[in-house]
Amino acid sequence: MSHEGGLPSLPIPMPVTLKPRQLNDLDQAQRLELLIDAVKDYAVYLLDETGKVATWNTGAQLFKGYTAEEIIGQHFSVFYTPEDRAIGMPERALRTAATEGRFEAEGWRVRKDGTRFWTHVVIDPVIAEDGALMGYAKITRDVSERQAVDRALYESEQRFRLLVQGVHDYAIYMLDPDGNITNWNAGAEAIKGYKAGEVVGRHFSIFYTAEDRAAGVPQKALETALRVGKFEGEAQRVRKSGERFWANVVIDPIHDEHGRLLGFAKVTRDVTEARRAREEVEKAREALGQAQKMEAIGRLTGGVAHDFNNLLTVIRASADFLRRPDLTDEKRARYVEAIASTADRAALLTSQLLAFARRQPLQPEVFDLGSRLRSLQHIVGTTIGAAVGFELILPETPQFVDADPSQFETAILNMVINARDAMPRGGAITITCAEASGVPAVRGHSAAAGDFLTVEVADTGAGMSSETVLRIFEPFFTTKAVDKGTGLGLSQVYGFAKQSRGEIDVRSEAGVGTRFTLYLPRAIRAIRAPPDPASAPPEILPARRILLVEDNEGVGNFAADLLKELGQEITWVGDAQAAIAALETGADRFDVVFSDVVMPGMSGIELGQLITARWPHLEVILTSGYSHVIVEEGTHGFPLLKKPYSVDGLLSALRQAPRKA
């Protein structure tokens, strides 16, 4: 062993492979030398009292690139950077170790090849038994990788801090598990008005309104975040100035890798302006909707007024002629027929108004499409005129549907009229009845082919643009002049199809024509057999004692006179309460109660239900032009005569009313 600076110089041996129990043959010094040399992750070596390298292990050679022969005897400052040597860093390290008993630090060091690496260094003084300083024990570890990771993490944290602090549109801050604020960003200061020093350490409930704090809303928000993993809401919050603002709030719980709650991340955004803008948009939308309603009402008013004035002109002129004393019987019959047919057209217009809104109470029954279309053949021919050809294609076997036959006929006529108006110079209309070969794509639900039957109305007219096709079923929409129609015809078709659990589809091509396809569900209930002529009731209406309940004076007077003319005994009252009073004084005086549905107080349906419960021997017949109750709930089993009703309709209703024992 050589000595330098008072410390033994230990040569670095080559690796030795030892046999089992061979270590026991070595003395303590040899075993220590082997131990130190076996350490490769640390540079472990001795310095003499002046700082020269006295020993060198394998780890030191690996880190710094010097062999023992190259470095032993040189001053350890060779490992320091020039700038550290310039400020006396090596001497300071030894002085600190000697005076304070230990030196520990991290810093840059230099390998033999000149490259730098980051090290963790510990220097301990080596003291002799007499207390004299013999030298220094130096342990160095290469922590470049850890330092790179730490630096990357630090830089990432700094960037994140800068990012959070740079956000001014969001308040981003942390809460501890109890809800106390632990940090504060610039956005929080901008939105809430508090500086970090004013708010850190305080409970976040200071931002809530007094009423929310009294209701425990802040604590509930934290509990929700813990329970479901997130809390999000929109509510009023309070700035430092006391001003309230609308805030969108998100609170997320933060846990460590062991699941322990560290606190909460809270993000708040001031949405006052956005909320105000939404409210303004909503007001504008409502105003636009109101304007569109007024426009629709104006179009409806113009179209309906035109049509009704035409009808009233016929009725008024016919009535004036009927007043003339010199009128012949032939002309009198002609004007009476004109009034009757015009009243039917007025009823059809009212029916269209209700049907397009799906407010028309339907009276479905099972009927054969082919038979019903054949019965319309003459009316269709008269409606379209001689310039338009007409062909009806029907299946060989009966095809039954379950729908309102009257509304069906109206829908067919409306499609025919639409086709006729598309061919002012003539053309051809074809009506085809068949089984559905597929399901209409516009329906929005699935059904098997064969569940539906179709009636197709095709024309060879001018066709429609795609924009017009998209609006063709809209209420009041029409391509005609304001005084040429109400725009309700195709709306009635749409409403009838929807109410009948069917669909209406349209295909049109400019210059080729238009094809309307009405889908109706095939009948699933049994078809009622026609009545046996031998068992038909007699034509003469038997006298009945009728309690007439009608709140409209004009209709009440007319109905009472009409029933009296038909040989009935009539008692007329104005509402349900008066009817109940009349029945309580003597229900046996009546056979039938004939009541309007829509009346002040108790409705006709409610009256009928009460009568059925208290006086079951009485038959109840209802009449109505329109009732939302009937549309929504039906007639509850009572027969219904729709207004305006004819004499034949009234006779039919009274004949079908059975006498109760």
C-alpha positions as CSV (number, residue, x, y, z in Angstrom):
1,M,0.0,0.0,0.0
2,S,1.2,3.5,-0.8
3,H,0.7,6.5,1.4
4,E,-0.2,10.0,0.2
5,G,-1.1,12.8,2.4
6,G,-1.1,10.5,5.5
7,L,-3.8,8.2,4.1
8,P,-3.1,4.7,2.6
9,S,-3.4,4.4,-1.1
10,L,-5.5,1.3,-1.9
11,P,-5.0,-0.1,-5.3
12,I,-8.2,-1.1,-7.2
13,P,-8.1,-4.8,-7.8
14,M,-9.6,-6.6,-10.8
15,P,-12.9,-8.4,-10.1
16,V,-12.2,-11.7,-8.2
17,T,-14.5,-14.8,-8.4
18,L,-14.5,-16.3,-4.9
19,K,-15.3,-19.9,-4.0
20,P,-17.8,-20.6,-1.2
21,R,-16.6,-19.5,2.2
22,Q,-13.5,-17.9,0.7
23,L,-14.3,-14.5,2.2
24,N,-13.6,-16.0,5.6
25,D,-10.0,-16.4,4.6
26,L,-9.6,-12.6,4.2
27,D,-8.9,-10.1,6.9
28,Q,-11.2,-7.2,7.6
29,A,-9.3,-4.7,5.5
30,Q,-9.4,-7.0,2.5
31,R,-13.2,-7.6,2.9
32,L,-13.8,-3.8,3.2
33,E,-11.8,-3.2,0.0
34,L,-13.8,-5.8,-1.9
35,L,-17.1,-4.3,-0.6
36,I,-16.2,-0.7,-1.7
37,D,-15.0,-1.9,-5.0
38,A,-18.1,-3.9,-5.7
39,V,-20.3,-0.8,-5.4
40,K,-20.9,0.5,-9.0
41,D,-23.8,3.0,-8.4
42,Y,-21.7,5.2,-6.2
43,A,-18.3,6.7,-6.5
44,V,-16.7,5.9,-3.1
45,Y,-13.2,7.2,-2.5
46,L,-10.9,8.9,0.0
47,L,-9.2,12.4,-0.2
48,D,-6.2,13.4,1.9
49,E,-6.3,16.4,4.1
50,T,-5.4,18.7,1.1
51,G,-8.1,17.2,-1.2
52,K,-6.0,14.9,-3.4
53,V,-7.6,11.6,-4.4
54,A,-6.2,8.7,-2.3
55,T,-8.4,5.8,-3.3
56,W,-10.7,5.0,-6.3
57,N,-13.5,2.4,-6.7
58,T,-15.2,0.9,-9.7
59,G,-18.2,3.2,-9.4
60,A,-16.0,6.2,-9.5
61,Q,-14.3,5.0,-12.6
62,L,-17.7,4.3,-14.2
63,F,-19.1,7.8,-13.4
64,K,-16.1,9.9,-14.0
65,G,-14.2,8.0,-16.6
66,Y,-10.8,8.0,-14.9
67,T,-8.8,4.8,-14.0
68,A,-7.2,4.6,-10.5
69,E,-3.8,5.1,-12.1
70,E,-4.9,8.3,-13.9
71,I,-6.6,10.0,-10.9
72,I,-5.0,8.9,-7.7
73,G,-2.8,11.8,-6.5
74,Q,-4.7,14.5,-8.4
75,H,-6.8,17.2,-6.6
76,F,-10.5,16.3,-6.5
77,S,-11.3,19.8,-7.9
78,V,-10.6,18.3,-11.4
79,F,-14.2,17.0,-11.2
80,Y,-15.7,20.5,-10.8
81,T,-16.7,22.9,-13.5
82,P,-14.4,25.8,-14.3
83,E,-17.0,28.3,-12.9
84,D,-17.2,26.3,-9.6
85,R,-13.4,26.2,-9.3
86,A,-13.3,29.9,-10.0
87,I,-15.5,30.7,-6.9
88,G,-13.6,28.2,-4.7
89,M,-16.4,25.7,-4.5
90,P,-14.0,22.6,-3.9
91,E,-12.2,24.3,-1.0
92,R,-15.5,25.5,0.5
93,A,-16.8,21.9,0.4
94,L,-13.8,20.6,2.4
95,R,-13.9,23.5,4.8
96,T,-17.6,22.9,5.5
97,A,-17.0,19.1,6.1
98,A,-14.1,19.8,8.4
99,T,-15.8,22.5,10.5
100,E,-19.4,21.3,10.4
101,G,-18.8,17.5,10.3
102,R,-20.5,17.0,6.9
103,F,-21.0,18.6,3.5
104,E,-23.9,17.6,1.3
105,A,-25.0,19.2,-2.0
106,E,-26.1,18.6,-5.6
107,G,-24.4,20.2,-8.6
108,W,-22.7,19.8,-11.9
109,R,-19.6,17.7,-12.2
110,V,-17.2,17.0,-15.2
111,R,-16.2,13.6,-16.5
112,K,-12.8,12.9,-18.0
113,D,-14.3,13.4,-21.5
114,G,-15.5,16.9,-20.5
115,T,-19.2,16.0,-20.4
116,R,-21.2,17.3,-17.4
117,F,-23.5,15.3,-15.2
118,W,-25.6,16.1,-12.2
119,T,-24.4,14.6,-8.9
120,H,-25.4,14.2,-5.3
121,V,-22.3,14.6,-3.2
122,V,-21.6,13.8,0.5
123,I,-18.2,14.6,2.1
124,D,-17.4,13.4,5.6
125,P,-14.2,14.2,7.5
126,V,-11.9,11.3,8.5
127,I,-10.6,11.9,12.1
128,A,-7.7,10.0,13.7
129,E,-7.9,8.6,17.2
130,D,-6.1,11.6,18.5
131,G,-8.6,13.9,16.9
132,A,-6.4,15.0,14.0
133,L,-7.9,15.4,10.5
134,M,-6.6,12.6,8.3
135,G,-8.6,13.4,5.2
136,Y,-12.1,13.0,3.8
137,A,-14.5,10.3,2.7
138,K,-16.4,11.3,-0.4
139,I,-19.5,9.6,-1.9
140,T,-20.8,10.7,-5.2
141,R,-23.9,9.5,-7.1
142,D,-24.9,10.3,-10.6
143,V,-28.5,11.6,-10.4
144,S,-28.7,13.1,-13.9
145,E,-31.8,11.1,-14.8
146,R,-33.6,12.0,-11.6
147,Q,-32.6,15.6,-12.0
148,A,-34.0,15.6,-15.5
149,V,-37.3,14.2,-14.3
150,D,-37.4,16.6,-11.4
151,R,-36.6,19.5,-13.7
152,A,-39.2,18.4,-16.3
153,L,-41.8,18.1,-13.5
154,Y,-40.8,21.5,-12.1
155,E,-41.1,23.1,-15.5
156,S,-44.4,21.4,-16.1
157,E,-45.7,22.7,-12.8
158,Q,-44.4,26.1,-13.6
159,R,-46.1,26.0,-17.0
160,F,-49.3,24.8,-15.4
161,R,-49.1,27.5,-12.8
162,L,-48.6,30.1,-15.5
163,L,-51.5,28.6,-17.5
164,V,-53.9,28.7,-14.5
165,Q,-52.8,32.1,-13.5
166,G,-53.1,33.3,-17.1
167,V,-56.8,32.3,-17.3
168,H,-59.0,35.3,-16.7
169,D,-62.3,34.0,-17.8
170,Y,-62.5,31.2,-15.3
171,A,-62.0,31.2,-11.5
172,I,-59.8,28.1,-10.9
173,Y,-58.8,27.3,-7.4
174,M,-58.4,24.5,-4.8
175,L,-60.3,23.7,-1.7
176,D,-59.0,21.5,1.2
177,P,-61.3,18.6,2.3
178,D,-63.2,21.0,4.6
179,G,-63.9,23.5,1.8
180,N,-61.3,26.1,2.7
181,I,-59.6,27.9,-0.1
182,T,-55.9,26.9,-0.6
183,N,-54.9,28.8,-3.8
184,W,-56.3,31.5,-6.1
185,N,-55.8,32.4,-9.7
186,A,-56.1,35.7,-11.6
187,G,-59.5,34.6,-13.1
188,A,-60.9,34.1,-9.6
189,E,-59.7,37.6,-8.6
190,A,-61.2,39.1,-11.8
191,I,-64.6,37.4,-11.4
192,K,-65.1,37.5,-7.6
193,G,-63.1,40.6,-6.7
194,Y,-61.0,39.1,-3.9
195,K,-57.1,39.1,-3.9
196,A,-55.4,35.9,-2.9
197,G,-54.4,37.3,0.5
198,E,-58.0,38.2,1.2
199,V,-59.5,34.8,0.5
200,V,-56.9,31.9,0.9
201,G,-57.8,30.1,4.1
202,R,-61.4,31.1,4.2
203,H,-64.4,28.8,3.5
204,F,-65.7,28.9,-0.1
205,S,-69.2,29.5,1.1
206,I,-68.5,33.2,1.3
207,F,-69.3,33.3,-2.5
208,Y,-72.8,31.9,-1.9
209,T,-75.9,34.0,-1.3
210,A,-77.2,34.3,2.2
211,E,-80.3,32.1,1.4
212,D,-78.1,29.4,-0.2
213,R,-75.8,29.3,2.9
214,A,-78.8,29.1,5.2
215,A,-80.1,26.1,3.1
216,G,-76.7,24.4,3.3
217,V,-76.1,24.5,-0.5
218,P,-72.2,24.8,-0.2
219,Q,-71.9,21.6,1.9
220,K,-74.4,19.8,-0.3
221,A,-72.3,20.6,-3.4
222,L,-69.2,19.0,-1.8
223,E,-71.2,16.0,-0.7
224,T,-72.5,15.6,-4.2
225,A,-69.0,15.9,-5.7
226,L,-67.9,13.1,-3.3
227,R,-70.9,10.9,-3.9
228,V,-71.1,11.0,-7.7
229,G,-67.6,12.1,-8.6
230,K,-68.6,15.6,-9.8
231,F,-70.9,18.5,-9.0
232,E,-72.1,20.9,-11.7
233,G,-74.7,23.6,-11.5
234,E,-75.7,27.1,-12.4
235,A,-76.8,29.6,-9.8
236,Q,-76.3,33.0,-8.4
237,R,-73.0,33.8,-6.6
238,V,-71.8,37.0,-4.8
239,R,-68.8,39.1,-5.6
240,K,-66.7,40.9,-2.9
241,S,-68.7,44.1,-3.7
242,G,-72.0,42.3,-2.8
243,E,-73.1,42.2,-6.4
244,R,-74.8,39.0,-7.5
245,F,-73.9,37.3,-10.8
246,W,-74.9,34.0,-12.5
247,A,-72.2,31.4,-12.3
248,N,-71.6,28.0,-13.9
249,V,-69.8,25.9,-11.3
250,V,-67.9,22.6,-11.5
251,I,-66.4,20.9,-8.4
252,D,-64.3,17.7,-8.7
253,P,-62.9,15.8,-5.8
254,I,-59.1,15.1,-5.8
255,H,-57.7,11.9,-4.3
256,D,-54.1,10.6,-3.9
257,E,-52.9,7.2,-5.2
258,H,-54.2,5.5,-2.1
259,G,-57.7,7.0,-2.5
260,R,-57.3,9.5,0.3
261,L,-59.2,12.8,-0.2
262,L,-56.8,15.7,-0.7
263,G,-59.4,18.3,-1.5
264,F,-61.5,19.7,-4.4
265,A,-60.8,21.4,-7.6
266,K,-63.3,24.2,-8.3
267,V,-63.9,26.0,-11.6
268,T,-66.3,28.9,-11.8
269,R,-67.4,30.8,-14.9
270,D,-69.4,34.1,-15.0
271,V,-72.3,33.3,-17.3
272,T,-74.3,36.5,-16.6
273,E,-73.9,37.9,-20.1
274,A,-74.4,34.5,-21.7
275,R,-77.6,34.0,-19.7
276,R,-78.8,37.5,-20.6
277,A,-78.1,36.7,-24.3
278,R,-80.1,33.4,-24.0
279,E,-83.0,35.3,-22.5
280,E,-82.9,37.9,-25.3
281,V,-82.8,35.1,-27.9
282,E,-85.7,33.4,-26.2
283,K,-87.7,36.7,-26.1
284,A,-86.9,37.2,-29.8
285,R,-88.0,33.6,-30.5
286,E,-91.2,34.2,-28.6
287,A,-91.8,37.4,-30.5
288,L,-91.1,35.7,-33.8
289,G,-93.5,32.9,-32.9
290,Q,-96.1,35.4,-31.9
291,A,-95.6,37.2,-35.2
292,Q,-95.9,33.9,-37.1
293,K,-99.1,33.1,-35.2
294,M,-100.5,36.4,-36.1
295,E,-99.5,35.9,-39.8
296,A,-101.1,32.5,-39.7
297,I,-104.3,33.9,-38.1
298,G,-104.4,36.6,-40.8
299,R,-104.1,34.0,-43.5
300,L,-106.7,31.9,-41.9
301,T,-109.0,34.8,-41.4
302,G,-108.7,35.9,-45.0
303,G,-109.2,32.5,-46.4
304,V,-112.0,31.4,-44.1
305,A,-113.7,34.8,-44.5
306,H,-113.6,34.5,-48.2
307,D,-115.0,30.9,-48.2
308,F,-117.7,31.7,-45.6
309,N,-118.8,34.9,-47.3
310,N,-119.3,32.9,-50.5
311,L,-121.4,30.3,-48.6
312,L,-123.3,33.0,-46.8
313,T,-124.0,34.8,-50.1
314,V,-125.7,31.7,-51.4
315,I,-127.7,31.2,-48.2
316,R,-128.7,34.9,-47.9
317,A,-129.7,35.2,-51.5
318,S,-131.7,31.9,-51.4
319,A,-133.5,33.0,-48.2
320,D,-134.4,36.4,-49.8
321,F,-135.9,34.6,-52.8
322,L,-137.8,32.3,-50.6
323,R,-139.5,35.3,-49.0
324,R,-141.0,36.3,-52.4
325,P,-144.7,35.4,-52.6
326,D,-144.7,34.8,-56.3
327,L,-142.0,32.1,-56.2
328,T,-142.9,28.9,-58.1
329,D,-142.7,25.5,-56.3
330,E,-139.9,24.5,-58.6
331,K,-137.7,27.6,-57.7
332,R,-138.6,27.3,-54.1
333,A,-137.3,23.7,-54.0
334,R,-134.2,24.8,-55.9
335,Y,-133.4,27.5,-53.3
336,V,-134.1,25.2,-50.4
337,E,-131.7,22.7,-51.9
338,A,-129.1,25.5,-52.4
339,I,-129.3,26.4,-48.7
340,A,-129.0,22.7,-47.6
341,S,-126.0,22.0,-49.8
342,T,-124.3,25.2,-48.8
343,A,-124.8,24.4,-45.1
344,D,-123.1,21.0,-45.8
345,R,-120.1,22.8,-47.4
346,A,-119.9,25.1,-44.4
347,A,-119.8,22.1,-42.1
348,L,-117.1,20.6,-44.3
349,L,-115.0,23.8,-43.9
350,T,-115.4,23.6,-40.1
351,S,-114.4,20.0,-40.2
352,Q,-111.3,20.9,-42.1
353,L,-110.4,23.5,-39.4
354,L,-110.7,20.9,-36.7
355,A,-109.1,18.0,-38.7
356,F,-105.8,19.8,-39.6
357,A,-105.3,20.4,-35.9
358,R,-106.2,16.8,-35.1
359,R,-109.1,18.2,-33.0
360,Q,-111.9,16.5,-35.0
361,P,-113.5,13.7,-33.0
362,L,-113.5,10.7,-35.4
363,Q,-116.2,8.1,-35.6
364,P,-114.2,5.1,-37.0
365,E,-115.9,2.1,-38.5
366,V,-114.9,-0.8,-40.7
367,F,-115.5,-0.2,-44.4
368,D,-114.3,-1.4,-47.8
369,L,-112.0,1.1,-49.5
370,G,-113.1,0.0,-53.0
371,S,-116.8,0.4,-52.2
372,R,-116.3,3.8,-50.7
373,L,-114.2,5.0,-53.6
374,R,-116.8,3.8,-56.1
375,S,-119.4,5.9,-54.3
376,L,-117.2,9.0,-54.8
377,Q,-116.7,8.4,-58.5
378,H,-119.6,10.7,-59.5
379,I,-118.6,13.5,-57.1
380,V,-115.0,13.3,-58.2
381,G,-116.0,13.5,-61.9
382,T,-118.2,16.5,-61.2
383,T,-115.4,18.2,-59.1
384,I,-112.6,17.9,-61.6
385,G,-114.5,18.9,-64.7
386,A,-114.4,17.7,-68.3
387,A,-110.9,18.8,-69.1
388,V,-109.3,16.3,-66.6
389,G,-109.4,12.6,-67.3
390,F,-110.1,10.3,-64.4
391,E,-109.3,6.6,-63.8
392,L,-110.1,4.5,-60.7
393,I,-108.1,1.3,-60.1
394,L,-109.5,-0.9,-57.4
395,P,-108.4,-4.4,-56.1
396,E,-110.5,-7.4,-57.1
397,T,-111.2,-8.4,-53.5
398,P,-112.6,-6.2,-50.7
399,Q,-109.9,-4.4,-48.6
400,F,-111.2,-3.2,-45.2
401,V,-109.8,-0.4,-43.1
402,D,-110.9,0.9,-39.7
403,A,-111.3,4.7,-40.0
404,D,-113.9,7.5,-40.1
405,P,-115.6,7.1,-43.5
406,S,-116.7,10.7,-43.7
407,Q,-113.3,12.1,-43.0
408,F,-111.8,9.6,-45.5
409,E,-114.1,10.9,-48.2
410,T,-113.2,14.5,-47.3
411,A,-109.5,13.6,-47.5
412,I,-109.9,12.0,-50.9
413,L,-111.8,15.0,-52.3
414,N,-109.1,17.4,-50.9
415,M,-106.4,15.5,-52.7
416,V,-108.4,15.5,-55.9
417,I,-109.1,19.2,-55.7
418,N,-105.4,19.8,-55.1
419,A,-104.6,17.7,-58.2
420,R,-107.2,19.5,-60.3
421,D,-105.8,22.9,-59.4
422,A,-102.4,21.8,-60.5
423,M,-103.7,21.1,-64.0
424,P,-105.4,24.4,-65.2
425,R,-105.1,23.3,-68.8
426,G,-106.3,19.7,-68.2
427,G,-104.6,16.4,-67.5
428,A,-105.3,13.1,-65.8
429,I,-106.0,11.9,-62.3
430,T,-105.6,8.3,-61.2
431,I,-106.8,6.9,-57.9
432,T,-105.4,3.5,-57.0
433,C,-106.2,1.3,-54.0
434,A,-103.8,-1.5,-53.1
435,E,-102.0,-3.2,-50.3
436,A,-98.9,-1.4,-49.0
437,S,-95.8,-2.8,-50.7
438,G,-93.6,-1.2,-48.1
439,V,-93.6,1.1,-45.0
440,P,-93.6,4.8,-45.6
441,A,-90.2,6.2,-44.6
442,V,-91.8,9.4,-43.2
443,R,-93.8,7.5,-40.6
444,G,-90.9,7.2,-38.1
445,H,-91.8,3.8,-36.7
446,S,-91.6,0.3,-38.1
447,A,-94.5,-1.9,-39.3
448,A,-94.6,-4.9,-41.5
449,A,-95.7,-4.7,-45.1
450,G,-99.3,-5.8,-45.3
451,D,-100.4,-4.0,-42.1
452,F,-101.4,-1.0,-44.2
453,L,-103.5,-0.3,-47.3
454,T,-102.9,2.6,-49.6
455,V,-104.9,5.0,-51.6
456,E,-102.8,6.8,-54.2
457,V,-104.0,10.0,-55.9
458,A,-101.7,10.8,-58.9
459,D,-101.9,13.6,-61.4
460,T,-100.0,14.8,-64.5
461,G,-99.8,18.4,-63.4
462,A,-97.0,20.9,-63.1
463,G,-95.5,19.2,-60.0
464,M,-94.0,21.0,-57.1
465,S,-90.6,22.2,-56.0
466,S,-88.8,20.4,-53.2
467,E,-89.3,23.5,-51.0
468,T,-93.0,23.4,-51.6
469,V,-93.2,19.7,-50.9
470,L,-91.6,20.3,-47.5
471,R,-94.3,22.7,-46.6
472,I,-97.3,21.2,-48.3
473,F,-99.0,19.9,-45.2
474,E,-98.4,23.1,-43.1
475,P,-101.6,24.7,-41.8
476,F,-102.6,27.7,-43.9
477,F,-99.8,27.1,-46.4
478,T,-101.0,27.6,-50.0
479,T,-99.5,28.6,-53.3
480,K,-102.8,30.1,-54.3
481,A,-103.9,33.7,-53.9
482,V,-105.3,34.7,-50.5
483,D,-108.8,34.8,-51.8
484,K,-108.6,31.5,-53.5
485,G,-108.5,29.1,-50.5
486,T,-107.7,28.7,-46.9
487,G,-104.7,26.3,-47.2
488,L,-106.5,23.8,-45.0
489,G,-107.3,21.0,-47.6
490,L,-104.0,19.1,-47.3
491,S,-103.8,19.9,-43.6
492,Q,-107.1,18.0,-43.2
493,V,-105.6,15.0,-45.1
494,Y,-102.5,15.1,-42.8
495,G,-104.6,15.4,-39.6
496,F,-107.0,12.6,-40.7
497,A,-104.0,10.3,-41.5
498,K,-102.4,10.9,-38.2
499,Q,-105.6,10.5,-36.2
500,S,-106.3,7.2,-38.0
501,R,-102.8,5.8,-37.0
502,G,-101.7,6.1,-40.6
503,E,-99.5,8.3,-42.8
504,I,-99.6,10.5,-45.8
505,D,-96.6,10.7,-48.2
506,V,-96.1,12.9,-51.2
507,R,-93.7,12.6,-54.2
508,S,-93.6,15.3,-56.9
509,E,-91.5,16.1,-59.9
510,A,-91.6,19.4,-61.8
511,G,-93.2,19.0,-65.2
512,V,-94.2,15.4,-64.5
513,G,-96.8,15.5,-61.7
514,T,-97.5,14.7,-58.1
515,R,-98.4,11.5,-56.3
516,F,-100.1,11.5,-52.9
517,T,-100.1,8.2,-51.0
518,L,-102.5,7.8,-48.0
519,Y,-101.6,4.9,-45.7
520,L,-104.4,3.5,-43.5
521,P,-104.2,0.6,-41.1
522,R,-105.9,-2.6,-42.2
523,A,-109.0,-3.4,-40.1
524,I,-108.4,-5.9,-37.3
525,R,-111.9,-5.9,-35.7
526,A,-114.9,-7.8,-37.2
527,I,-117.1,-6.2,-39.8
528,R,-120.6,-5.6,-38.6
529,A,-123.2,-7.4,-40.7
530,P,-125.7,-5.1,-42.4
531,P,-129.0,-4.9,-40.6
532,D,-131.8,-7.2,-41.8
533,P,-134.3,-5.2,-43.7
534,A,-137.1,-7.3,-42.2
535,S,-136.1,-6.2,-38.7
536,A,-135.5,-2.5,-39.6
537,P,-137.4,0.0,-37.3
538,P,-140.4,1.7,-38.8
539,E,-139.9,5.0,-40.6
540,I,-142.4,6.8,-38.3
541,L,-140.6,8.1,-35.2
542,P,-142.5,7.1,-32.0
543,A,-143.4,10.0,-29.7
544,R,-140.9,10.4,-26.9
545,R,-140.7,12.8,-23.9
546,I,-137.4,14.6,-24.4
547,L,-135.5,16.8,-21.9
548,L,-133.5,19.2,-24.1
549,V,-130.4,20.7,-22.5
550,E,-129.0,23.5,-24.6
551,D,-127.4,26.8,-23.3
552,N,-127.4,28.6,-26.7
553,E,-130.8,30.3,-27.0
554,G,-130.9,30.3,-30.8
555,V,-129.9,26.6,-31.1
556,G,-132.3,25.7,-28.2
557,N,-135.3,27.4,-29.8
558,F,-134.6,25.8,-33.2
559,A,-134.0,22.3,-31.8
560,A,-137.1,22.5,-29.6
561,D,-139.2,23.6,-32.6
562,L,-137.7,20.9,-34.8
563,L,-138.3,18.1,-32.3
564,K,-141.9,19.3,-31.8
565,E,-142.4,19.2,-35.6
566,L,-141.2,15.6,-35.4
567,G,-144.0,14.8,-32.9
568,Q,-141.9,14.8,-29.8
569,E,-142.8,16.2,-26.4
570,I,-140.1,18.7,-25.4
571,T,-139.0,20.3,-22.1
572,W,-136.1,22.8,-22.7
573,V,-133.6,23.9,-20.0
574,G,-130.5,26.0,-20.3
575,D,-127.9,24.1,-18.4
576,A,-127.0,20.9,-16.5
577,Q,-128.0,22.3,-13.2
578,A,-131.5,23.1,-14.4
579,A,-131.7,19.6,-16.0
580,I,-130.9,17.9,-12.7
581,A,-133.5,20.1,-10.9
582,A,-136.1,19.0,-13.5
583,L,-135.2,15.3,-13.1
584,E,-135.3,15.5,-9.3
585,T,-138.9,16.8,-9.5
586,G,-140.0,13.9,-11.7
587,A,-137.6,11.8,-13.8
588,D,-140.4,9.5,-14.8
589,R,-141.8,12.4,-17.0
590,F,-138.9,11.9,-19.5
591,D,-137.7,9.1,-21.8
592,V,-134.6,10.8,-23.3
593,V,-132.2,13.5,-22.3
594,F,-130.8,15.3,-25.4
595,S,-127.9,17.4,-24.2
596,D,-125.2,19.7,-25.6
597,V,-121.6,18.8,-24.4
598,V,-120.1,22.2,-24.0
599,M,-122.0,24.2,-21.3
600,P,-121.1,26.4,-18.4
601,G,-120.5,24.6,-15.2
602,M,-121.2,20.8,-15.7
603,S,-120.5,19.4,-19.2
604,G,-122.9,17.2,-21.1
605,I,-120.7,14.2,-20.5
606,E,-120.7,14.8,-16.7
607,L,-124.4,15.2,-16.8
608,G,-124.9,12.0,-18.7
609,Q,-122.7,10.1,-16.2
610,L,-124.7,11.5,-13.3
611,I,-128.0,10.6,-15.0
612,T,-126.8,7.0,-15.8
613,A,-125.9,6.6,-12.1
614,R,-129.1,8.1,-10.6
615,W,-131.8,7.5,-13.3
616,P,-130.6,4.5,-15.3
617,H,-134.0,4.2,-17.1
618,L,-133.2,7.4,-19.0
619,E,-131.4,7.3,-22.4
620,V,-128.8,10.1,-22.9
621,I,-127.9,11.5,-26.4
622,L,-125.1,14.1,-26.7
623,T,-124.6,16.7,-29.4
624,S,-121.6,18.9,-30.0
625,G,-119.9,20.9,-32.7
626,Y,-116.5,20.5,-31.0
627,S,-115.4,19.5,-27.5
628,H,-111.8,19.0,-26.4
629,V,-113.1,16.5,-23.8
630,I,-114.5,14.3,-26.5
631,V,-111.3,14.6,-28.5
632,E,-109.2,13.6,-25.5
633,E,-111.4,11.2,-23.7
634,G,-114.1,10.1,-26.2
635,T,-117.9,10.1,-25.5
636,H,-117.7,7.6,-22.6
637,G,-120.1,5.3,-24.4
638,F,-122.9,7.9,-25.1
639,P,-124.2,8.3,-28.7
640,L,-123.0,11.6,-30.2
641,L,-124.8,13.7,-32.9
642,K,-122.4,16.1,-34.5
643,K,-123.4,19.7,-35.1
644,P,-124.6,21.0,-37.5
645,Y,-127.0,18.2,-37.7
646,S,-129.7,17.6,-40.3
647,V,-133.3,16.4,-39.7
648,D,-132.3,13.0,-41.0
649,G,-129.4,12.9,-38.6
650,L,-131.6,13.8,-35.7
651,L,-134.2,11.2,-36.7
652,S,-131.5,8.5,-37.0
653,A,-130.1,9.4,-33.5
654,L,-133.6,9.2,-31.9
655,R,-134.5,6.0,-33.7
656,Q,-131.3,4.3,-32.4
657,A,-131.9,5.4,-28.8
658,P,-133.4,2.2,-27.2
659,R,-136.3,2.5,-24.8
660,K,-135.2,1.5,-21.3
661,A,-137.5,-0.4,-19.0
